Amino acid sequence: MDRAPDRPGSRTHPEGQPERGATPEPDRDRAGASPGDEPADGGPESGDSRPGGPPPGAEEDARDAKGPEQRPGQDATAPGRGPGTGNEPPPAAGPRPPGPEAGSSQRPTPLATDRARRNGPFGGGILMGRPFGVPVYVAPSWFLVAALITWVFGGQLDRVLPELGALRYLIALFFAVAFYASVLVHELAHTVVALRFKLPVRRIQLQFFGGVSEIEKEAENPGREFWLAFVGPLLSLVLAALFYGGMQVVRPGTVPGVLLAGLMVSNLIVAAFNLLPGLPLDGGRMLRALVWKLSGRPMTGTVFAAWTGRALAVAVLIGLPLATYAGGFTQQSIGGVDSLMDALLAAILAAIIWTGAGNSLRMARLREHLPDLRARALTRRAVPVTADTPLSEALRRANEAGARALVVVDALGAPLSLVREAAIAGVPEHRRPWVAVSTLAQELKEGMRVPAELAGEELLEYLRATPATEYLVVEETGEIYGVLATGDVERAFVAAMAKPSA
């Protein structure tokens, strides 16, 4: 397996979405207040009748609600100030409240899964270098397979060169490293062609069963897809030919001769295995490109190649042990591995092929529906408020405007920060008249202003570049359109995954 299925959009925000957000249910015209948020008369002035400023504990509650994002130099409350004070902001930003939120609230979404992988041990493995600017990682599972190769090849050397003694295991370890260096060359071939076609490559990972080149975008046409897949096995065949040429200039039965023969055979096996016509193997991508060319639809090619891959997985599961039992591979040729080990190896290979084919199918279905993810359609209408506006007053204004988000602006109406939904939920209702919205806001950083016209994969990549819980959506003129919540994008993403293919 040589290319991981493309995963559009995969970084997550640093904070999870609350189970009970500060925004209203879809059928309410509220901006984040639950029933009973405001005084009984519905007006903000009812909170002014308490002399002496905020009740005890208001400052502590505001600080707790703000959390680690509190900026130095800002008070957590507005002591002695009624909720009706402050400059009056301009009217609510945004053309309308959004439609019903799509999808479910399940958390395993693409914006979350990649963060777990990225923040895992060693960032997915041990970083070995950056050829062509692409990081190459060695997964921890590689050490297991390297030990297995060392043990098996060491047994082969003991029969061919018994005089080596314990030194044979050191030579076998060298063979394991050289073999995976060949696999790396195979993956680099994919990478070079992908970069030539201006397709970004996230990383290369060497793992238990070979390597994976994580190419983030789809090829533009079937011709490029075919060459992108074929170049890997082609390089493996070239390496096999080079090792065969090396065998002609060394004496057979020597350590160099045995090493070169082993590397030649292993590269032939890598090339032959990857040319099998089924996803996620290179041969499956070549088959997909062919069907894509004939049908004119990439999804048709993906479905055909994915099901061919599943059929291939069943064939490997049944055929490999039968071939070994029938003498297709003698015990001498596989280092004494018995039929039980053959069946285990077949099961692992079949599982990898079957799972990879399913993943390719799911990612293709997602890519087909990605255009449905539009920033303009997912944006919440927002109300601009000044920094010293009490939270209860800001929520009242949002309710009246039918908005579901708050944007902190300066005296001229320029946006400064976004009030965090999770922070609002953390403020008790009876404290809200004494908590200024600025204490709950996240400053607008570079990358948090999202163009309203972004959609699909471009939108996901834009959000992934700057993880946050909320983003300011702006028109081309710079005018505020509204606020985009990461939770809304995640739910829409899940809904897109659930849609059937056309």
NORBEL-V407039 format. One line per field, one symbol per residue. phi: phi as a letter, one per 40 degrees, with the letter a starting at -180 (. if undefined). A space follows every 50 residues. Layout:
phi->???
//
This chain:
phi->.bbcdcbcgacbccbccccbcccccdcbbbbhbcdgccdccgbccccccc cggccdgcccccccccgccccdgbccbbcgbcccchcccccdchcacccd ccgbccccbccbccccccccdgggiccbibcfgbcbbbcdcccccccccc ccccccccccbcccgccccccccccccccccccccdcccdcccccccgbc bcabbcbdbgbbbcccbcccacccccccccccdcccccccccccccccbb ccgbddcccccccccccccdcccccccacccccccccdcccdcccgbccc ccccccccccccccccccccccccccgcbccccbggcccccccccccccc ccccccccccccccccccbddccbdccccccbbcbccccccccccccccc cgcbabbcbcccgccbabcccccccccddccccbbccccbbbccccgcbc ccccagcccccccccbcacbbccbcccgcccibbcddccccccccccccc cc
//
